[in-house]
């Protein structure tokens, strides 16, 4: 280790240590009935608001006098390990929607950026918290303060039960979306891997938005909403179906088209669910938000195509890529 690296490494270690002690102290101050066995507070903290603890300064000071810092550190660290275990179990049980594919070094790269960054931090040897989950308004400096030119760091140590609650909510969100893609839309790992070896974007670059956008594109072309890549010759009729009579402007699917897509996907997921209880677990705000993101991305991608594509179909063969779409 070079001498110039020592101060930054020491600062990083100190921040992790302080974060674990802070987390352990907050958990220690919880009423006994609110604690979970095996440090499993993270598993039961899907609601971030439910993990906000009002710290009594006097009680905290008393705890610091009575309990060793090493014990609080170990307690806080064990909580981060528990939430890492949740992420690891999710990765192994995602039924092909997220597990590592051959040639794909990043096991979470299929996920949208916010979800992917959160899980990358959790899967680290020393779990870290993604700053994308922070309240931006609360994190911003006071009016007139200097922010500097540097981008905010992507990760920081866990420091509170609220942090655990937020990442637990993300794990629940990813779990739901995995089941939507596999149970609800029939995605299979073997099919996905072979498909992504022949498409643009391919194995290393595709995301869930591209997969869902492709299902939506097939739906708009009067096909089953499945992840079957489109050909270049599908692009002119697809653009015409999606944007041809759209009063919302270029690159935006009309409200009627978006509603048609959402309802068709809802029916598809309902037909593949085992009863109303499972359907209720799959058709959630999280699912609708992913569909809305896929619709918006596909609209922007199709809007970037030449408006006269239908009159010159040969131009479609020159299109290298369309955002939100798999092209064979």
Secondary structure, 3 states (H helix, E strand, C coil): CCHHHHHHHHHHHHHHHHHHHHHHHHHHCCCHHHCCHHHHHHCCCCCHHHHCCCCCHHHHHHHHHHCCHHHHHHHHHHHHHHHHHHHHHHHHCCCCCCCCCCCCCCCCCCCCHHHHHHHHHHHCCCCCEEHHHCCHHHHCCCCCCCCCCCCCCCEECCCCHHHHHHHHHHHHHHHHHHHHHHHHCCCCHHHHHHHHCCCECCCCCCCHHHHHHHHHHHHHCCCCCCCCCECCCHHHHHHHHHHCCCCCCCCCCCHHHHHHHHHHHHHHHHHHCCHHHHHHHHCCHHHHHHHHHHHHHHHHHHHCCCCCCCCCHHHHHHCCCCCCCCEC
